[in-house]
Amino acid sequence: MPLQSLDITRRSATTTASPHQRQTAEVAKLIDVSKCIGCKACQVACMEWNDVRDEIGSNAGVLDNPPDLSGASWTVMRYSEVEPEPGKLEWLIRKDGCMHCTDPGCLKACPAPGAIIQYSNGIVDFHEENCIGCGYCITGCPFNIPRISKKDGKVYKCTLCSDRIAVGLEPACIKACPTGSLVFGTKEDMKQHAADRIVDLNRRGYPNAGLYDPPGVGGTHVMYVLQHADRPNLYHGLPKDPAISPMVALWKGVTKPLMSLGIGLAVLAGFFHYVKAGPNEVEEEETEK
Amino acid sequence: MASLAPTFGRGAMTNHWVDIKNANVIVVMGGNAAEAHPCGFKWVTEAKAHNQAKFIVIDPRFTRSAALADIYVPIRTGTDIAFLGGVINYLLSHDKIQHEYVKAYTNAALIVNEGYKFEDGLFSGYDAPTHKYDRSSWVYEMGTDGYAKIDETFQHPRCVLNLLKQHYARYTPEVVANITGTPKEQFLQVCEILATTAVPTLTTTFMYALGWTQHSVGSQMIRAAAMVQLLLGNVGMPGGGINALRGHSNIQGLTDLGLLSNLLPGYLTLAADKETDYQAYLDKRTSKPLRPNQFNYWSNYPKFHVSLMKAWWGDKATKENNWCYDYLPKMDMGYDILRHFELMNQGKMNGYFCQGFNPLASIPNKQKLIAGLSKLKFLVVIDPLATDTSCFWENHGEYNDVDSAKIMTEVIRLPSSCFAEENGSLTNSGRWLQWHWKGQEPPGEAMDDAAIIANIFLRLRELYRKEGGAFPDPILNLTWPYKIPDAPSAEELAMEYNGKALADLTDPKDPTKVILKAGQQVDGYGQLKDDGTTASGCWLFSGSFTEKGNMMARRDNSDPSGLGNTLNWAFAWPANRRILYNRASADPTGKPWDPNRRLVWWDGTKWTGVDVPDFKADSAPSEGMSPFIMQAEGLGRLFALDNMAEGPFPEHYEPFETPIGTNPLHPKVVSNPAARVFKGDFEQFGKTDKFPYAGTTYRLTEHFHYWTKHARLAAITQPEQFVEIGEELAKEKGIKAGDMVKVSSNRGQIKAKAVVTKRIKPLQVDGKTIHHVGVPIHWGFKGIAKPGYLANTLTPVVGDANSQTPEFKSFLVNVEKV
């Protein structure tokens, strides 16, 4: 199965045609919330494989830690104590991270050529060397995922381990998951796997169990099995009908040429400022203890 | 372990991890497998996904396990016997037991001695001043034929089944709800589901861990569940059993190798002070059959003991000197860990070796521990990490406020390798000995533990050789056959445990046929002898490293039956059996109870199947041999005879620090009457006037005990100490999530962040509202996680009456906003 092609189908702020010599199957990560115990093995595996380390933080009165996604935490567990029916407590634990939308708002919003790309297998990847740190991708994301790194001012998020997929390995989080909550394969296979899980959940008293693969963003390459698919909001505010912000559509349409002109002028002004005033002295960032 | 051996014969998980997938009902009680055993927990999700298993969690807190449960039932900490006693009462009074199994495979029909009584919370034979029972009446009534009497019609008033009914008739659903705080409807719902597995083709499995062992009645909690399983006919069955999930990757191996002060390897036992006569020592441990035609496996005790002595003292161990019996220490009392610190405090223990162990964090009442360690002359710590114990003398402000200048203890740290830096085997909960290989060299001067101990031993031996001493013989004569004397290899040690022939061994049926030549590894413990012609360092591990090689290193996961019995993956003791007591998975005629889960069966000439039969292979069903072959009567014990300290039936006793101050069943006997409490510790128990809430300690999945506060990734995922309290209590006390709170007991106090949660609800108990306060344990003053308090600053010094496992799960605290 050619999951591992790194043929690129879309690049941010670029108009040259993408290759389409080869056909690649679409991949997907399936997160079965009904099997997740919130052990954070996926978080640790993500930090290990990608060689990033968030800070040793503090406890904010919840089990969630690190408390939010960051430049060094590309996935975090979100714990929600909810009572979908009065008196019936459920502890819904959702692995949060990039959804790898078929129609990625981040890519559409990104003004930096080639900073955000989409592979033909569906993975949306950030190429940080092209990132200008403007943060438009954050506005463009309907799931509030990308984060600007405090270290280098560039934006980071889950790569779906595109480097592992490229050599036929599953993502690091999938490999680490002890309970089978995380599975990976072609999107078709994952939909079938989800269908089987939904039958089991229906039988266990969850008539509204279902697959989260929201059409508003063209479907996603990270999907959830939810016990309450009719109320995704229960899962730490997972949006019910995510769509790309109208602001992004506007930006891509009318205002983009104007904005580009503005950016061009700013760059020009910067150039003259540099010629006149010389480079900015930047203090070295405090090293981590 | 102190409960399963008396009930079934062996102190270990009856089934194994993979087998959980075969269960129809899974009960997690006295444990939190998703949190503490996330990898093994995959078999729960597997049973749910592919065996349509129902999953029940019974716990004071709505845990990570409960997050995936079909049914979560709250219970007050320390009241599991009340709950399970209620289940026994339900099963008996609703006639939901597997009759044929109970009759044939348990001691239900055996008749108990007429001196046995239970009145007002006490069993017969209690001696109040010593807090001990004379257990002589807790036995069967013996017939003139020398066997226990039996009444298979169950008419006799003192047959075990009738005594059982009588004992638990008091545990009505109302009484259960009143003591446990579990709403009656939810209790009954659990009973109904369990009852569905009384049929031969459905099974329940119980999974437990420290949530049962760490109580002053911990062993009896486990026994109560074991009795439920016997009544349901679920022991020996695939997808059944009582599954002890061990709290450490090799803690099963630790007990197997006898690293408890009263044990020798393979659950052989040390002699007491008065047992100076070798033959009497053996006779006492070589059990006599209590029913006719039984296997009575402990009749082989002398073979295992003599082989052990030959492994240790080689040619010096002879029949004439009773195989060096006099070399073995004789116990004047139990030297459990609570006793160690008591003796240190009394100034009677002056030196301490601490290997792979962080007692300052792991034993109750930190204040007492610091005082004890401070009185030592020397402390040797063998560990890969700078543990809290090894730095007990350092002042770390509020987290360890000691006066270093006043502590004279000399502390010697010997850095050891980590598990990934050495070869060896780990024995998991399911009794699998799995070999592992060194991944990299240990850093710096660190050495593996065997090399450290060998170096100490060789120096000591040299001193004894030069200077003599009172009795140097055991040290001077110890066999030390390792190629590199100061660095025995894991393989050499493993081969020594397996055992070998010291002379040519012949076939007992044909003495002309040599089955093993002198020097060859034995195939299994069946070949061990009591005449000095075999040696084995741990009979239970025989078969793990044979002439065919290292069986523990096998990695063939083929599973022809689909039941997960991968006989060629590693090695499981005993004899590579995967499910203990598996003879009981077949009916008395030798046919599997469940045609879809065929484990072992009688094929007309022998026992065979997809597991190694836990039985005498050629004993036809007609011979009437019973399946629990380690027991003298061959039966699963609903009545434990004289093997338990506080009684043959589990009885509900309150924690020593009880939040209700009484025992509704018998107010005069509140807590375990046979528990040992040292003078001074009793005075340190708290009462509800100052400490009104039920405290309980536990582990988090992000951390492993006190190691991973030294590991960056683990510290990132759970950086700072916290306690968990319910929303109702938080409101009452004006505490918001994230506030710093002080949790105090009569022994000390800690400060931590408050996690306020819906997952801990107040319970109605005996007319009172009881709040729980959850105290995760993983923080301390060493490591790279945020510094915190050792949680055992709070916990009381009292242990289970059989195992002396401390009561970490139930104590009294107060909580206040700082």
Interface residues (C-beta under 8 A of the other chain):
Chain A: S34 K35 C36 I37 G38 C39 K40 A41 Q43 V44 M47 E48 R53 D54 E55 I56 G57 S58 N59 A60 G61 V62 L63 N65 P66 E81 E83 L89 E90 W91 L92 I93 P178 T179 G180 S181 R197 D200 R203 R204 G205
Chain B: A34 E35 P38 C39 F41 K42 V44 T45 E46 K48 A49 Q52 F62 R64 S65 A66 A67 L68 D70 Y72 T701 E702 R712 L713 A714 A715 I716 T717 Q718 P719 E720 Q721 F722 K736 A737 G738 D739 K753 A754 V755 V756 T757 K758 R759 I784 A785 K786
